[in-house]
């Protein structure tokens, strides 16, 4: 089963699951969930984003359009399957 389908099934399950089960699932994943949500507390991460943003705004680095990015992501996704 594809990851997308699994995510959808989990989402649907969690939406209607008993509180006890939702808490159990959260407890199993809590550390990982908190780690993902703490990106903004990581000074190196924020500094890198600030640097890249400044480079883009000063025209030192040229960005790409959403259409081009989406195309590359789609190609990469197809290759990895």
LUMMINU-786518 format. One record per residue (C-alpha): residue number from 1; residue in one letter; x, y, z. Coordinates in nm, 2 decimals, always signed. Last residue first. Layout:
N
<seq = NUM	type = a	x = X	y = Y	z = Z>;
...
END
This chain:
81
<seq = 81	type = x	x = +0.94	y = +0.38	z = -0.73>;
<seq = 80	type = x	x = +1.24	y = +0.61	z = -0.68>;
<seq = 79	type = x	x = +1.25	y = +0.72	z = -1.04>;
<seq = 78	type = x	x = +0.88	y = +0.83	z = -1.04>;
<seq = 77	type = x	x = +0.93	y = +1.04	z = -0.73>;
<seq = 76	type = x	x = +1.24	y = +1.21	z = -0.88>;
<seq = 75	type = x	x = +1.04	y = +1.30	z = -1.20>;
<seq = 74	type = x	x = +0.75	y = +1.43	z = -0.99>;
<seq = 73	type = x	x = +0.98	y = +1.64	z = -0.77>;
<seq = 72	type = x	x = +1.15	y = +1.78	z = -1.07>;
<seq = 71	type = x	x = +0.82	y = +1.88	z = -1.23>;
<seq = 70	type = x	x = +0.69	y = +2.03	z = -0.91>;
<seq = 69	type = x	x = +1.01	y = +2.24	z = -0.88>;
<seq = 68	type = x	x = +0.97	y = +2.36	z = -1.24>;
<seq = 67	type = x	x = +0.60	y = +2.45	z = -1.19>;
<seq = 66	type = x	x = +0.67	y = +2.62	z = -0.86>;
<seq = 65	type = x	x = +0.92	y = +2.84	z = -1.03>;
<seq = 64	type = x	x = +1.29	y = +2.83	z = -0.96>;
<seq = 63	type = x	x = +1.50	y = +3.05	z = -0.75>;
<seq = 62	type = x	x = +1.81	y = +3.25	z = -0.86>;
<seq = 61	type = x	x = +2.08	y = +3.29	z = -0.61>;
<seq = 60	type = x	x = +2.29	y = +3.61	z = -0.57>;
<seq = 59	type = x	x = +1.97	y = +3.81	z = -0.66>;
<seq = 58	type = x	x = +1.98	y = +4.00	z = -0.33>;
<seq = 57	type = x	x = +1.64	y = +3.86	z = -0.23>;
<seq = 56	type = x	x = +1.75	y = +3.50	z = -0.31>;
<seq = 55	type = x	x = +2.07	y = +3.54	z = -0.12>;
<seq = 54	type = x	x = +1.89	y = +3.69	z = +0.18>;
<seq = 53	type = x	x = +1.64	y = +3.41	z = +0.18>;
<seq = 52	type = x	x = +1.91	y = +3.15	z = +0.17>;
<seq = 51	type = x	x = +2.10	y = +3.31	z = +0.46>;
<seq = 50	type = x	x = +1.78	y = +3.34	z = +0.66>;
<seq = 49	type = x	x = +1.69	y = +2.98	z = +0.60>;
<seq = 48	type = x	x = +2.04	y = +2.87	z = +0.70>;
<seq = 47	type = x	x = +2.02	y = +3.08	z = +1.02>;
<seq = 46	type = x	x = +1.69	y = +2.93	z = +1.11>;
<seq = 45	type = x	x = +1.83	y = +2.58	z = +1.07>;
<seq = 44	type = x	x = +2.14	y = +2.66	z = +1.27>;
<seq = 43	type = x	x = +1.94	y = +2.82	z = +1.54>;
<seq = 42	type = x	x = +1.72	y = +2.52	z = +1.59>;
<seq = 41	type = x	x = +1.41	y = +2.64	z = +1.78>;
<seq = 40	type = x	x = +1.22	y = +2.68	z = +1.45>;
<seq = 39	type = x	x = +1.27	y = +2.32	z = +1.37>;
<seq = 38	type = x	x = +1.10	y = +2.22	z = +1.70>;
<seq = 37	type = x	x = +0.79	y = +2.07	z = +1.54>;
<seq = 36	type = x	x = +0.97	y = +1.78	z = +1.39>;
<seq = 35	type = x	x = +1.14	y = +1.69	z = +1.71>;
<seq = 34	type = x	x = +0.82	y = +1.71	z = +1.91>;
<seq = 33	type = x	x = +0.65	y = +1.46	z = +1.67>;
<seq = 32	type = x	x = +0.95	y = +1.23	z = +1.70>;
<seq = 31	type = x	x = +0.95	y = +1.23	z = +2.08>;
<seq = 30	type = x	x = +0.57	y = +1.19	z = +2.09>;
<seq = 29	type = x	x = +0.54	y = +0.90	z = +1.85>;
<seq = 28	type = x	x = +0.46	y = +0.61	z = +2.09>;
<seq = 27	type = x	x = +0.28	y = +0.85	z = +2.33>;
<seq = 26	type = x	x = +0.08	y = +0.99	z = +2.05>;
<seq = 25	type = x	x = -0.05	y = +0.65	z = +1.95>;
<seq = 24	type = x	x = -0.14	y = +0.57	z = +2.31>;
<seq = 23	type = x	x = -0.32	y = +0.91	z = +2.35>;
<seq = 22	type = x	x = -0.52	y = +0.85	z = +2.03>;
<seq = 21	type = x	x = -0.61	y = +0.50	z = +2.16>;
<seq = 20	type = x	x = -0.74	y = +0.63	z = +2.49>;
<seq = 19	type = x	x = -0.93	y = +0.92	z = +2.32>;
<seq = 18	type = x	x = -1.13	y = +0.66	z = +2.12>;
<seq = 17	type = x	x = -1.06	y = +0.68	z = +1.75>;
<seq = 16	type = x	x = -1.28	y = +0.89	z = +1.51>;
<seq = 15	type = x	x = -1.03	y = +1.14	z = +1.36>;
<seq = 14	type = x	x = -0.74	y = +0.90	z = +1.44>;
<seq = 13	type = x	x = -0.88	y = +0.63	z = +1.20>;
<seq = 12	type = x	x = -0.94	y = +0.88	z = +0.92>;
<seq = 11	type = x	x = -0.59	y = +1.02	z = +0.94>;
<seq = 10	type = x	x = -0.44	y = +0.68	z = +0.97>;
<seq = 9	type = x	x = -0.62	y = +0.56	z = +0.66>;
<seq = 8	type = x	x = -0.52	y = +0.88	z = +0.47>;
<seq = 7	type = x	x = -0.16	y = +0.84	z = +0.57>;
<seq = 6	type = x	x = -0.16	y = +0.47	z = +0.46>;
<seq = 5	type = x	x = -0.30	y = +0.57	z = +0.12>;
<seq = 4	type = x	x = -0.03	y = +0.83	z = +0.07>;
<seq = 3	type = x	x = +0.24	y = +0.59	z = +0.18>;
<seq = 2	type = x	x = +0.13	y = +0.34	z = -0.09>;
<seq = 1	type = x	x = +0.00	y = +0.00	z = +0.00>;
END
